[in-house]
């Protein structure tokens, strides 16, 4: 299964901003222009194949999934406790015998 991904809107915006400033950079600093154009070429052409080939994207996704699971664990535990509490209350509500000393519909 071929895993295809696209870069997010922030990354695309940063790349477009860097690309639009590529014409200005040689006038400001000629030494920086070579690095700037090289970085743009790497980001535009070589980054996606590099991430796929090395498996860094898969590693990053698994690390982020673990972090998210740990972050959401208290919320899931609380939700599970609420569901268990509702089930227990409903079960007890249906199994109790009415107390004859109490008025009806107590």
N, C-alpha and C positions, 0 to 999 in steps of 0.2 A: 504494500500500500504506500503510495507516494504521499508524503506529508508536505502539503503546500501551506504557506503562510504569507501574510502580507504585513507590512509594517504599519504601525498605528498612526493616527493622525498627527500626533506630536512629532514623531520621528520624521514623517513626511514633510511636515511644516519646517522643521529644522533643516532638512536636506534642501528644500526649495529656497530657504533663506540663504543658506551657504552657496547654493548654485547662483542665486541672483547677485551675490556679492563677488562672485568669481571674476567679473570684469573689472572690478574696482581694486581688488587686492594687488595685482601687478604694479599699479601706479603707486600704491602706498608702500609696499615692500616687495621688491623683486625676489628676494631670497625666500620669503614666505609664500610667494606665488607657486613655486614648484611643489612645496609641501601641500598647499591648499588644493591644487589640481589633482595631485596624487591621492589625497584623502577623499576628494569627491569621486574620483574614479573607483577607488576601493569601495566606498559606501554605495555607490550606484550600481556597480557591476559585480564586485567580488564578495560582498558581505553575506548575502543570502546563501550562495553556494558554500562559503566557508562555514557558516553556522550549520548547514545541513550535513556537510561532510564530516565535521568533527563531532557532531552530536551535542554541541554546547546548548543548543536550543532545547533539546529534550531534557538535558540535565537541569537547565534553568527552570523549565516548566515543572519538573518533579520537585525541585527545591521550593518553588513558590506554592505548589499544591500542599506540601507538608506544612509550610508556614501558615497557610490559610486554614488548614485543618486544625492546627494547634490554636490558632486565634479564635476559631469558631467553636471549639470544643465546649467551653462553658455555656454558650448559648444553646447548643444542641442538648447538653445535659439538663439545662433548665427546662427546655421544651419537653424533653422526655419525662422529667419529673412532673410537669403540669399534666401531661397526658395520663400518666400513671395515677396521679391524684384524682383526676376526673373519672377514670375508669373505676377506681376504688370507691369513690363517693357514690357513683351510680350503682355499683354492685351492692353497697351497703344500704342505699336508699331503697332498693327493690327487695332486699332480703329481710329487712327488719319487720318484726311483728309490731303492730301498733300497740301502744301502751293504753290499756283500758282506763287508766286514771286520767289521761289527758282528754281534752275535748276533741271532737272530730275535726278533721282538717288542721291539725296542729302542725 
